[in-house]
């Protein structure tokens, strides 16, 4: 009561203008000391609030940018309150006694009860949860549904029945590789649909991940090199090659499984078997003339952008071949021998059980078909036909795949 009586006497003796300034100074002082009394608890939520407001300004602002805005905003807020405090102290310096009494009353009234403190803590926790959700939302928005669809930076361009599927599945184990499962056939069959259509087929990737696809028929498509070069001249190309004789038999075996009525391998392989004239126009044989097809690619891409994988070594030493591929793509060697086991039934390596699956991952029924028996004389003639082209291919690539050493084993091969 003494406080209020002294205040009444004071009010009656001063003009209204001074009274207004005094009241204003008390209000500012109350605000200042209230903020100071709970500064530690308010500081972090205030920063979070600025982050949230920053998101409302622009959905496309990155998380890092918002962090920068947060710090600049919090510094500006501190300067503003300091200025207010200076103004308040200046305005009430002539009323020190009344101000002191008011401050004491404010501290008494503003002392939080247990329930109020509990409510304040709950509110802060709720704000923190909302901030975490906002933080997550920002990352999602910045990555457009956990990533962005991009045109591939690497393509497995060939060859058919060389081991491209096995290579792709092994590469997809790597966390920094995202690849299309199906063959897009964009540069040979669907080019008229445009790059936007092609890009939309790609999986979403995050920064640092590589987008890939594989279509083995690209290697033997005349206009594919130019089209791919037009899209990305610095793209990396992977070619899986295999002994052309074994590859041709495997190719025929696949066609035979779909069209049992086709002629025998021997009939299709020769224009005139009596004269020993090989029919190089037959696609199963033409694909194996690797030097001829590589020449078209070298008109647009240097060898430094090409990597050749041995289909044979991919079977006997998958980890070794994968190490080279990962180096070529600039990836850390994550896919190693611990990811493979040899499947005796199929006759080639399979991937061990992935973390997200309860069973090992092996190639489907279309892989590992039993080859039909081929006349050894036909196999010998084919080796002779391919030998000069193989030598040229070795010279062009700087690699010796040693297919001539496998001539005897190829005649006894019975697995795809």
Buried (B, 14 or more C-beta within 10 A) or exposed (E): EEEEEEEEEBEEEEEEEEBEBBEBBBEBBBBBBBBEBEEEEBBBBBBBBBBBEBBEEEEEBEBEEBEEBBEEBBEEBEEEBEEBBEBBBEBBEEBEEBBEBBBEEBEEEEEEEEEEEEEBEEEBEEBEEEBEEBBEEBEEBBBEEEBBBBBBBBBBBBBBBBBBBBBBBBBBBBEBBBBBEEBBBBBBEEBEEEEEEBBEBBBBBEEEBBBBBBBBBBBBBEEBBEBBBEBEEEBBBBBBBBBBBBBBBBBBBBBBEEEEEEEEBEEBBBEEBEEEEBBBEBBBBBBBBBBBBBEBBEEBBEBEBBBBBBBBBBBEBBBEBBBBBBEBBEBEEEBBEEBBBEBEEBBBBBBBEEEEEEEEBBBEEEBBBEBEEBBEEBBBBBBEBBBEBBEBBBEBBEEEBEBBEBBEEBBEBEBB
